[in-house]
Structure formats: C-alpha cells, structure tokens
Amino acid sequence: MSETLGKIQRFLPVKVYDKESEFDESSFEIVDAETNEEIGSYSLNENGELVGFSLMDEPSKGNLQKEQMAEIAQKFVDTFYPDQKEFELSAILDLDNPYMISYEKRDEKYGIFIHSTGFTVSVSTSGQITSFYCADDEEYEVRYTDIVVSEEEALDKYINGIKFELSIQRFNRDIFENGDDQYHLAYSVIEQLMEIPVNGSESSSIREEFEMDSEIEKMVVHNHNIYELIGLTAGYKLLDKRVKEGKVIEIWSTLESIGEYSFDMEESDDHVIKLCFDEETNLLLQVVSGEEYNSGGEDIGVDRAKERALEVLFTLFPDAHERFRLEASETEMDNFEDEVEEVEDEGFTPDEFIDGEFEEENFDEDEWDEYIEQEDSYAFYIHVYHNGVRIDQHVSIIQVGQFTGKITHVNVDLPDADIFENLRTSPEVTIAEAKEIYKKHLKMELMFIREYDEDGKSIYTLAYTPSFPSTVGHVRAIDAITGKAMYVDVGDATFFS
C-alpha cells in the first residue's frame, strides 16, 4: 500500500487497495478489498502530494454539528499537509449532506480571503470525508487598485440598480426562511448588478431587460371540441384510460396497439398522445405527445402557431383575455435527432449516447433504429393575472408543432380559486419605501472577485458585494402591504473574516 493510500485508509470505513487509472498516470482508483468494486479515486500532483479525492456513493446522514465536521476536515488537511500555514478556515457551508469546509489564502494587504484558493473538504453529517480538492497549483493574479468608491457610495449605487416588480407571490416555506405558505402582494427584488468595483469602473450586469407579458385579445372559438383542436381526428383510437387521484388520463394513438406506454404525464411515450383531465370539472390539464414526425412540410410560422395555441386556451377558458397574459414565443429545438447529429459530429457513435448520457455498456446497437423523430414546436408561456397583477410561480404552456400545427404539449398551472377571496392588489408600501426597507438589511462588503483572462488564468480584483448580516439569507421580496422583508433560506452557513 502506498503512503498516500495508507493515509486515505484512515478515513475510510472499509479496507481498500488502489489501481492506477487507465486515463491519467497521476490518478488512482480506490477499490474495496472485499468486493473488488471501485468506490472512489484520488490524484497526486507532480510532487506526489494529494490534490484530489472523492468517493462515489452518496454519504449516509448523521447528527454531527458543523463544528464537529470542521474538526474532521482539519484532521484530514493536517494528515496530508501537516506543516502548511498558508491557508485558513474561511467557510463552512451546508450542502444538505455533506457540508463543504473551505480553507483559503488571506490577502496580506487587505486581510480578505482570496476565494477558490487552497483546500475544499466535504464531510457528511455522519463524519465521512466524501471529497477533497486542492487548488494550490492553479495560477492566479491579484490586481490591486486604489479604492475610490466608499462603502456608502457602493451601497447607493447598488440600491439604485435594483428594480422592484409588483406581483402576487406565495411565500413558500421551502424557499423563504420566514415564509407562511400563503399568497401575498409583494415586490420582487430584481438585482441587476453583481458587484461594485472599488476603482469606479462599470459594474457587471446580471439581468437584461426583457419584454413584458402582452395582453391577449378576446377570441371567439367556434369549434369547442377540445379533441379536434388538439389534433385527434377520426384516425385516432382510445387505447386506454385510467382514473387516479382526481385525474382522468387517456392514451390515444393512430396505431392499433403499442408495445409499451405509461400513465406518467411527466414522460412522453413513442407513438401515443396522453391527455389528462380534472375528474370533477373535466378541464384539460395536460397533453404530452410522443408521436413520430416525418420530416417535411412548410413552417406554419409563429403567428399561425399563436392562433392555434389561443384557440385551445379560449376553449378551456372563454375569459382568457381577462385572466391571462402571454410571453413572447420561441421555437423549441430539442428533438432527439438534433442531439444525435451533434454527438456524431463530436466523434461519438450511437451506441455511446442515450438520453444525453454516454452509456456504451448498456446500449444495444439494434435499439438505435427504434428512436423516433419528434416535431419541433413553438412554445407559448401563459401567466395568470389578478386585477392586472401577475401571480408568480404559476405558468401554463402550450406548444404547437412547427410544421403540422398540432398541439404537442399542454400544461395548465393555476392557483386554487380560493386564494382570490381576500387577496389585495393595491400596495400600501411604495417602491421608494420598499427600497429603504431593503437598504436597512443590506451591507456592502469588500471581496475579491474572480474573472479569467484569455489564457484561462484567474484574475482577482477588489469589489463591494451585497450581504445581509441581519437575516439568514438574501432578502428576495418585500411584502407590499406590511413592508415585511422576506429572505430565502441559504442553509447553515458560516463565513470567517
């Protein structure tokens, strides 16, 4: 057993041996001595020092506190780098098992950590080291400049770059640390700047302007047969039907019989169209098409596709012009044939490509001919509005075949009707007041920002970045009635300065 593997063995629950990698002479597979199965790997630099280690299986959960996991990480670092003094413990981040513990270099001039330098150790809550990475060999440069922008100026500039969009939001407890799972009239915080450079140069933007939802003109639909509107003509047969949990799912096809299909509305099956209805109201909720498309035909164009989508929408909701607004449309180019051509261009063969992943061992070459081409489509995204205010987190979609004009996909996403009973749509808090509330929680901190030059080398420069010391996470919304700041849960995180 090598000296390195002997040290790694101290942190493993089973006896192991190693094998040199077939692809990299500096990398080694870690193999379970009892089962002879590979359980992980490690790599060395040119000096024979450990620079990478990882285990393949997901770690089991335990009850260790982050301080205990940090002690385990420190023991691992001390085992392989016993004399190092260059890198300090800089952060402990909860990644929902494992935790990630970072050791980074502190800049001598400003005393600020230079992120992504040093060591990163991942430790599960059961105490298992799951990965280790050393970035010490990576080349980087710190570029100093005079600080001409004060913290107060940076704060004002950042606040001026923020937009607040009024909408109706559900403060989901899974997202907001102080959420209540109820719908509220609120200002969404739209940050447009990543950071404020200390030298006064232009700030990096993280958001481009986009076209707002457009109103929908009233349409009178003469054919109310939803099956015909979708494209189910007399040539289609109902193969199967199932009622489950208040939903009615129908399987249609032009073929007499189909080898395999499922009632899972999240998946498409070859040669069938699936329809899902609400059992009580008979409202169409979903359409999923897996029909084969034979190339050819003329593009119907976005205007005709939009008309087809709206015919379906107004058949389902005759008052759609009052309830919904429409995003700009786009053409979806995600069929399997395009992916096949792309990977073949890269030198891969069909037996290496399945569902976007290369799995040569599990692929039968004869199955390649079974994959069918599906039609590209125009996609229309439809948002719910209440008294002129958008209800976030609910978007419906209708997709129309680019050449056939058939409805290839429908997903209707509506909030429960009872939320509208006491929902206010006129704010008590102004945008200016919301900005002041947001500003009270915000603090601009000096940090080194990393970019890359044309050679791929890391370049660090100093800038102000937003932080929220008074809350668990970033403030993402302001209640437009009460003025309460709503902040997202960023987990159990500790940053050292």
C-alpha positions as CSV (number, residue, x, y, z in Angstrom):
1,M,0.0,0.0,0.0
2,S,1.4,3.4,-1.0
3,E,2.0,6.1,1.7
4,T,-0.8,8.2,0.3
5,L,-3.4,5.4,0.2
6,G,-2.3,4.5,3.7
7,K,-3.3,7.9,4.9
8,I,-6.6,7.9,3.0
9,Q,-7.3,4.5,4.5
10,R,-7.6,6.1,8.0
11,F,-10.7,8.0,6.7
12,L,-12.4,5.1,5.0
13,P,-14.9,2.6,6.6
14,V,-13.6,-0.4,4.6
15,K,-10.2,-1.9,3.6
16,V,-9.1,-0.8,0.2
17,Y,-6.4,-1.1,-2.4
18,D,-5.6,1.2,-5.4
19,K,-5.2,0.8,-9.1
20,E,-3.6,3.2,-11.5
21,S,-6.1,5.0,-13.8
22,E,-6.1,3.9,-17.4
23,F,-6.5,7.6,-18.4
24,D,-4.2,9.5,-16.1
25,E,-0.9,8.3,-14.6
26,S,-1.3,10.7,-11.7
27,S,-4.8,9.3,-10.8
28,F,-5.7,6.2,-9.0
29,E,-8.9,4.2,-8.4
30,I,-9.8,3.2,-4.9
31,V,-11.1,-0.3,-4.7
32,D,-13.0,-2.1,-1.9
33,A,-10.7,-5.0,-0.9
34,E,-13.6,-7.3,-0.1
35,T,-15.9,-6.7,-3.1
36,N,-13.3,-5.6,-5.6
37,E,-15.6,-2.7,-6.6
38,E,-14.4,0.8,-7.3
39,I,-15.6,3.1,-4.5
40,G,-13.6,6.3,-5.3
41,S,-10.4,7.8,-6.7
42,Y,-7.6,10.1,-5.8
43,S,-5.0,12.1,-7.7
44,L,-1.5,13.5,-7.0
45,N,0.5,16.5,-8.3
46,E,4.0,16.3,-9.7
47,N,5.4,16.5,-6.2
48,G,3.4,13.4,-5.1
49,E,1.0,15.5,-2.9
50,L,-2.7,14.7,-2.7
51,V,-4.7,17.2,-4.8
52,G,-7.9,15.3,-5.3
53,F,-10.0,12.7,-3.6
54,S,-13.6,11.6,-3.9
55,L,-16.0,8.8,-3.0
56,M,-18.6,7.6,-5.5
57,D,-21.6,6.7,-3.2
58,E,-23.8,9.3,-1.6
59,P,-22.9,9.6,2.1
60,S,-25.2,8.5,4.9
61,K,-26.8,11.1,7.1
62,G,-25.8,11.6,10.8
63,N,-26.2,14.0,13.6
64,L,-22.8,15.8,13.7
65,Q,-22.8,19.5,14.2
66,K,-20.8,21.7,11.7
67,E,-18.1,22.3,14.3
68,Q,-17.5,18.6,14.6
69,M,-17.4,18.2,10.8
70,A,-14.9,21.1,10.7
71,E,-12.7,19.2,13.1
72,I,-12.8,16.1,10.9
73,A,-11.9,18.2,7.9
74,Q,-9.0,19.8,9.8
75,K,-7.7,16.4,10.7
76,F,-7.7,15.4,7.0
77,V,-5.9,18.5,6.0
78,D,-3.3,18.1,8.7
79,T,-2.7,14.4,7.6
80,F,-1.7,15.4,4.1
81,Y,-0.4,18.9,4.7
82,P,0.9,18.9,8.3
83,D,3.1,21.9,8.0
84,Q,1.0,24.2,5.9
85,K,0.3,27.7,7.3
86,E,-0.8,29.4,4.1
87,F,-4.5,28.6,4.1
88,E,-7.0,29.3,6.9
89,L,-10.5,28.1,7.6
90,S,-12.7,30.5,5.7
91,A,-16.2,29.0,5.4
92,I,-18.5,26.1,6.4
93,L,-21.4,25.6,4.0
94,D,-24.4,23.3,4.4
95,L,-24.9,21.4,1.1
96,D,-27.7,19.3,2.6
97,N,-25.2,16.5,3.5
98,P,-22.4,16.9,3.0
99,Y,-21.0,20.1,4.4
100,M,-18.3,21.9,2.5
101,I,-15.4,23.2,4.5
102,S,-13.1,25.7,2.7
103,Y,-9.5,26.7,3.5
104,E,-8.3,29.8,1.6
105,K,-5.4,32.2,1.4
106,R,-5.8,35.5,3.1
107,D,-4.6,38.6,1.2
108,E,-1.8,40.3,3.1
109,K,-2.7,43.8,2.0
110,Y,-6.4,43.8,2.9
111,G,-6.7,40.8,5.1
112,I,-9.5,39.4,2.9
113,F,-9.8,35.8,1.8
114,I,-9.0,35.1,-1.8
115,H,-11.8,32.7,-2.7
116,S,-11.2,29.3,-4.5
117,T,-7.6,29.1,-3.4
118,G,-6.4,26.4,-1.0
119,F,-8.4,23.3,0.1
120,T,-12.0,22.3,-0.1
121,V,-13.1,19.3,2.1
122,S,-16.6,17.8,2.0
123,V,-17.7,16.0,5.2
124,S,-21.0,14.2,5.7
125,T,-23.1,14.6,8.8
126,S,-22.1,11.1,9.7
127,G,-18.5,12.1,9.7
128,Q,-17.3,10.6,6.4
129,I,-14.9,12.6,4.2
130,T,-16.5,12.5,0.8
131,S,-14.2,14.7,-1.3
132,F,-11.1,16.8,-1.1
133,Y,-9.7,19.3,-3.6
134,C,-6.5,21.4,-3.6
135,A,-6.4,24.4,-5.9
136,D,-2.8,25.4,-4.8
137,D,-1.3,24.6,-8.1
138,E,-3.6,26.9,-10.1
139,E,-2.1,30.1,-11.4
140,Y,-3.8,33.3,-10.5
141,E,-3.0,37.0,-10.2
142,V,-4.3,39.6,-7.7
143,R,-4.6,43.1,-9.3
144,Y,-4.6,45.9,-6.8
145,T,-6.1,49.3,-7.4
146,D,-6.8,52.5,-5.4
147,I,-10.2,52.4,-3.6
148,V,-12.0,55.4,-5.0
149,V,-15.6,54.2,-4.1
150,S,-16.6,54.2,-0.5
151,E,-18.9,51.6,1.1
152,E,-21.7,54.2,1.3
153,E,-21.3,55.1,-2.3
154,A,-21.3,51.5,-3.3
155,L,-24.5,50.9,-1.3
156,D,-26.3,53.8,-3.0
157,K,-25.1,52.6,-6.4
158,Y,-26.3,49.1,-5.8
159,I,-29.7,50.2,-4.5
160,N,-30.2,52.5,-7.5
161,G,-29.6,49.4,-9.7
162,I,-32.3,47.4,-8.1
163,K,-35.8,47.1,-9.5
164,F,-38.9,46.1,-7.7
165,E,-41.7,44.3,-9.6
166,L,-45.1,44.1,-8.0
167,S,-46.6,40.6,-8.2
168,I,-48.6,38.1,-6.1
169,Q,-46.3,35.6,-4.6
170,R,-46.7,32.5,-2.5
171,F,-44.2,32.8,0.4
172,N,-43.3,29.1,0.3
173,R,-41.6,27.9,3.5
174,D,-39.3,25.7,1.4
175,I,-37.9,28.9,-0.3
176,F,-38.4,31.7,2.3
177,E,-37.0,31.2,5.7
178,N,-39.8,33.4,7.2
179,G,-42.5,32.2,4.8
180,D,-46.0,31.2,5.7
181,D,-47.1,29.3,2.5
182,Q,-49.7,32.0,1.8
183,Y,-50.1,34.3,-1.2
184,H,-49.2,37.9,-0.7
185,L,-49.0,41.1,-2.7
186,A,-45.2,41.7,-2.8
187,Y,-42.4,43.5,-4.5
188,S,-39.9,41.0,-6.1
189,V,-36.4,42.2,-5.7
190,I,-34.7,42.2,-9.1
191,E,-30.9,42.7,-8.7
192,Q,-29.2,44.0,-11.8
193,L,-25.6,44.4,-10.6
194,M,-23.3,41.6,-9.4
195,E,-20.8,43.9,-7.6
196,I,-19.5,47.4,-7.4
197,P,-15.8,47.7,-8.4
198,V,-13.7,49.8,-5.9
199,N,-12.0,51.6,-8.7
200,G,-15.2,53.2,-10.0
201,S,-15.3,51.1,-13.2
202,E,-18.6,49.8,-14.8
203,S,-20.4,47.2,-12.8
204,S,-21.2,43.8,-14.2
205,S,-24.9,43.3,-15.1
206,I,-26.7,40.1,-14.3
207,R,-30.0,40.9,-15.9
208,E,-31.0,42.1,-19.3
209,E,-34.2,43.9,-20.0
210,F,-37.0,41.6,-21.2
211,E,-40.3,42.1,-23.0
212,M,-43.2,42.3,-20.6
213,D,-46.2,40.0,-20.9
214,S,-48.6,41.1,-23.5
215,E,-52.4,41.3,-23.2
216,I,-54.4,38.8,-25.0
217,E,-57.2,39.9,-27.4
218,K,-60.6,38.3,-26.9
219,M,-61.1,35.4,-29.3
220,V,-64.3,33.6,-30.2
221,V,-63.8,29.9,-30.9
222,H,-66.4,28.2,-33.0
223,N,-65.1,24.6,-32.6
224,H,-65.3,23.7,-28.9
225,N,-64.3,20.1,-29.4
226,I,-61.0,20.0,-27.5
227,Y,-60.0,16.7,-29.1
228,E,-60.3,18.1,-32.6
229,L,-58.4,21.3,-31.6
230,I,-55.6,19.2,-30.2
231,G,-55.5,17.2,-33.5
232,L,-57.1,14.0,-32.5
233,T,-59.0,13.2,-35.7
234,A,-61.1,10.1,-36.6
235,G,-57.9,8.2,-37.3
236,Y,-57.1,8.1,-33.6
237,K,-58.2,5.4,-31.2
238,L,-58.5,5.5,-27.4
239,L,-56.1,2.7,-26.3
240,D,-56.5,3.0,-22.5
241,K,-58.0,5.2,-19.7
242,R,-57.2,5.5,-16.0
243,V,-58.7,7.5,-13.2
244,K,-56.3,8.3,-10.3
245,E,-56.2,10.9,-7.6
246,G,-58.9,13.1,-9.2
247,K,-57.3,12.9,-12.6
248,V,-58.5,11.1,-15.8
249,I,-55.7,10.1,-18.1
250,E,-56.4,8.9,-21.7
251,I,-53.9,7.2,-24.1
252,W,-54.6,7.9,-27.8
253,S,-52.8,6.6,-30.9
254,T,-53.2,6.1,-34.6
255,L,-51.8,2.6,-34.2
256,E,-53.9,-0.4,-33.2
257,S,-51.6,-1.4,-30.4
258,I,-48.5,-0.1,-28.7
259,G,-45.8,-2.2,-27.1
260,E,-45.2,-0.1,-24.0
261,Y,-46.6,3.1,-22.6
262,S,-47.2,4.6,-19.1
263,F,-49.7,6.8,-17.5
264,D,-46.9,9.1,-16.3
265,M,-47.7,12.6,-17.6
266,E,-44.1,13.7,-17.0
267,E,-42.8,11.4,-19.7
268,S,-43.6,11.0,-23.4
269,D,-44.0,7.6,-24.9
270,D,-43.5,6.8,-28.6
271,H,-46.5,6.9,-30.9
272,V,-49.0,7.9,-28.3
273,I,-50.7,11.2,-27.1
274,K,-51.6,11.4,-23.5
275,L,-54.4,13.6,-22.2
276,C,-55.0,14.4,-18.6
277,F,-58.4,15.9,-17.4
278,D,-59.6,17.1,-14.0
279,E,-62.1,14.4,-13.0
280,E,-64.6,16.8,-11.4
281,T,-64.5,19.7,-13.9
282,N,-63.4,17.8,-17.0
283,L,-60.9,20.6,-17.6
284,L,-58.0,19.6,-19.8
285,L,-54.8,19.9,-17.6
286,Q,-52.1,18.3,-19.7
287,V,-51.2,17.0,-23.2
288,V,-48.0,15.1,-23.9
289,S,-47.3,13.9,-27.4
290,G,-44.8,11.2,-28.3
291,E,-45.9,10.9,-31.9
292,E,-43.4,10.4,-34.7
293,Y,-42.8,13.2,-37.1
294,N,-41.9,12.5,-40.7
295,S,-39.7,15.4,-42.0
296,G,-41.2,17.7,-44.5
297,G,-43.8,20.4,-44.8
298,E,-43.8,24.2,-44.5
299,D,-43.2,26.1,-41.3
300,I,-46.6,27.4,-40.2
301,G,-44.9,30.5,-38.6
302,V,-45.2,32.0,-35.2
303,D,-48.5,33.9,-35.9
304,R,-50.4,30.8,-37.0
305,A,-48.9,28.8,-34.1
306,K,-50.0,31.5,-31.7
307,E,-53.5,31.4,-33.1
308,R,-53.7,27.7,-32.7
309,A,-52.5,28.0,-29.1
310,L,-55.0,30.7,-28.3
311,E,-57.8,28.6,-29.8
312,V,-57.0,25.9,-27.2
313,L,-56.7,28.5,-24.4
314,F,-60.0,30.1,-25.1
315,T,-61.8,26.8,-25.4
316,L,-60.6,25.9,-21.9
317,F,-61.1,29.5,-20.6
318,P,-63.6,31.7,-22.5
319,D,-62.5,34.6,-20.3
320,A,-58.8,34.0,-21.1
321,H,-58.3,37.6,-22.1
322,E,-59.2,38.7,-18.6
323,R,-57.3,36.1,-16.7
324,F,-54.0,35.6,-18.6
325,R,-51.2,37.4,-20.4
326,L,-48.7,35.9,-22.9
327,E,-45.0,35.9,-23.1
328,A,-43.1,36.1,-26.3
329,S,-42.9,32.8,-28.2
330,E,-39.9,30.8,-29.2
331,T,-39.1,27.7,-31.2
332,E,-38.1,24.7,-29.2
333,M,-35.2,22.7,-30.9
334,D,-34.8,19.8,-28.6
335,N,-35.7,16.7,-30.6
336,F,-33.6,13.6,-30.3
337,E,-32.4,13.7,-33.9
338,D,-30.6,17.0,-33.3
339,E,-28.8,15.5,-30.3
340,V,-27.7,12.5,-32.3
341,E,-26.3,14.7,-35.1
342,E,-24.4,16.7,-32.5
343,V,-22.7,13.8,-30.8
344,E,-21.9,12.2,-34.1
345,D,-20.2,15.4,-35.1
346,E,-18.1,15.1,-32.0
347,G,-16.9,11.7,-33.0
348,F,-19.2,9.6,-30.8
349,T,-21.2,6.7,-32.1
350,P,-24.9,6.0,-31.4
351,D,-24.1,3.2,-29.0
352,E,-22.5,5.8,-26.8
353,F,-25.5,8.1,-26.5
354,I,-28.7,7.6,-24.5
355,D,-30.8,10.4,-23.1
356,G,-27.9,12.8,-23.2
357,E,-25.5,10.5,-21.4
358,F,-22.9,8.1,-22.7
359,E,-23.6,4.5,-21.6
360,E,-21.9,2.2,-24.0
361,E,-22.1,-0.9,-21.9
362,N,-25.9,-0.8,-21.5
363,F,-26.7,0.0,-25.1
364,D,-27.9,-2.4,-27.7
365,E,-27.0,-1.1,-31.2
366,D,-30.2,-2.6,-32.7
367,E,-32.2,-0.3,-30.4
368,W,-30.8,2.8,-32.3
369,D,-33.4,2.3,-35.1
370,E,-36.3,2.4,-32.5
371,Y,-35.8,6.1,-31.7
372,I,-38.3,8.3,-33.5
373,E,-38.1,11.9,-34.5
374,Q,-40.5,14.2,-32.8
375,E,-41.6,17.6,-34.2
376,D,-40.0,20.9,-33.1
377,S,-42.6,23.3,-31.7
378,Y,-43.4,26.8,-30.9
379,A,-43.8,27.3,-27.2
380,F,-46.2,29.8,-25.6
381,Y,-46.0,30.7,-21.9
382,I,-49.1,31.9,-20.3
383,H,-49.2,33.8,-16.9
384,V,-52.2,34.2,-14.6
385,Y,-53.2,37.8,-13.6
386,H,-55.5,39.0,-11.0
387,N,-56.7,42.6,-11.2
388,G,-53.8,43.4,-13.5
389,V,-51.1,41.8,-11.2
390,R,-49.2,38.7,-12.2
391,I,-49.4,35.7,-9.9
392,D,-45.9,34.3,-9.8
393,Q,-45.0,30.7,-9.7
394,H,-47.8,29.7,-12.0
395,V,-47.1,29.5,-15.7
396,S,-49.0,27.4,-18.2
397,I,-47.5,26.3,-21.5
398,I,-49.0,25.3,-24.9
399,Q,-46.7,24.0,-27.6
400,V,-47.7,23.9,-31.3
401,G,-46.0,21.7,-33.9
402,Q,-43.8,23.9,-36.2
403,F,-45.0,22.2,-39.4
404,T,-48.2,20.3,-38.6
405,G,-49.7,22.9,-36.3
406,K,-50.8,20.1,-34.0
407,I,-50.8,20.7,-30.2
408,T,-47.8,18.7,-28.9
409,H,-47.7,19.8,-25.3
410,V,-50.1,21.4,-22.8
411,N,-49.6,22.1,-19.1
412,V,-52.2,24.1,-17.2
413,D,-50.9,25.5,-13.9
414,L,-53.5,27.5,-11.9
415,P,-53.6,28.6,-8.3
416,D,-56.5,27.4,-6.2
417,A,-59.6,29.6,-6.7
418,D,-60.0,30.4,-3.0
419,I,-56.8,32.5,-2.9
420,F,-58.6,35.3,-4.7
421,E,-61.2,35.9,-2.0
422,N,-59.2,38.2,0.3
423,L,-56.2,38.9,-1.9
424,R,-55.3,42.6,-2.1
425,T,-53.8,44.1,-5.3
426,S,-53.2,47.7,-4.3
427,P,-49.9,48.2,-2.3
428,E,-49.7,50.0,1.0
429,V,-45.9,50.3,0.6
430,T,-44.5,52.4,-2.2
431,I,-41.5,51.4,-4.2
432,A,-39.4,54.1,-2.6
433,E,-40.4,52.7,0.9
434,A,-39.6,49.2,-0.2
435,K,-36.1,50.2,-1.3
436,E,-35.5,51.8,2.1
437,I,-36.6,48.6,3.8
438,Y,-34.3,46.6,1.6
439,K,-31.5,49.0,2.2
440,K,-31.8,48.6,6.0
441,H,-31.0,44.9,5.7
442,L,-28.2,45.3,3.1
443,K,-24.5,45.8,3.7
444,M,-21.7,46.1,1.1
445,E,-18.6,44.1,1.9
446,L,-15.2,44.1,0.3
447,M,-14.4,40.9,-1.6
448,F,-12.0,39.7,-4.2
449,I,-13.9,38.9,-7.5
450,R,-12.5,36.3,-9.8
451,E,-12.5,36.6,-13.6
452,Y,-10.4,34.8,-16.2
453,D,-8.1,36.2,-18.9
454,E,-7.8,34.9,-22.4
455,D,-5.4,32.2,-21.2
456,G,-7.7,30.9,-18.6
457,K,-5.7,32.4,-15.7
458,S,-7.7,33.6,-12.6
459,I,-7.6,37.4,-12.1
460,Y,-8.7,38.7,-8.7
461,T,-9.9,42.3,-8.3
462,L,-11.4,44.1,-5.3
463,A,-15.1,45.0,-5.3
464,Y,-18.1,45.5,-3.0
465,T,-20.7,42.7,-2.9
466,P,-24.1,42.6,-1.2
467,S,-24.6,40.8,2.1
468,F,-27.4,40.5,4.6
469,P,-25.9,40.2,8.1
470,S,-29.3,40.7,9.9
471,T,-31.0,37.8,8.1
472,V,-30.3,34.1,7.5
473,G,-30.2,34.7,3.7
474,H,-30.7,37.3,1.0
475,V,-33.8,39.4,1.0
476,R,-35.7,38.5,-2.1
477,A,-39.1,40.2,-1.6
478,I,-40.9,43.0,0.3
479,D,-44.5,42.5,1.4
480,A,-46.3,45.3,-0.3
481,I,-48.9,45.6,2.4
482,T,-46.9,45.1,5.6
483,G,-43.4,46.1,4.5
484,K,-42.0,42.8,5.8
485,A,-38.7,41.7,4.3
486,M,-38.8,38.1,3.0
487,Y,-35.5,36.3,2.8
488,V,-34.5,33.0,1.3
489,D,-33.1,30.1,3.3
490,V,-29.4,29.6,2.4
491,G,-28.9,26.8,4.8
492,D,-26.5,26.5,7.7
493,A,-23.5,28.7,6.6
494,T,-20.7,30.2,8.5
495,F,-18.2,32.6,6.9
496,F,-15.0,33.6,8.7
497,S,-13.3,37.0,8.3
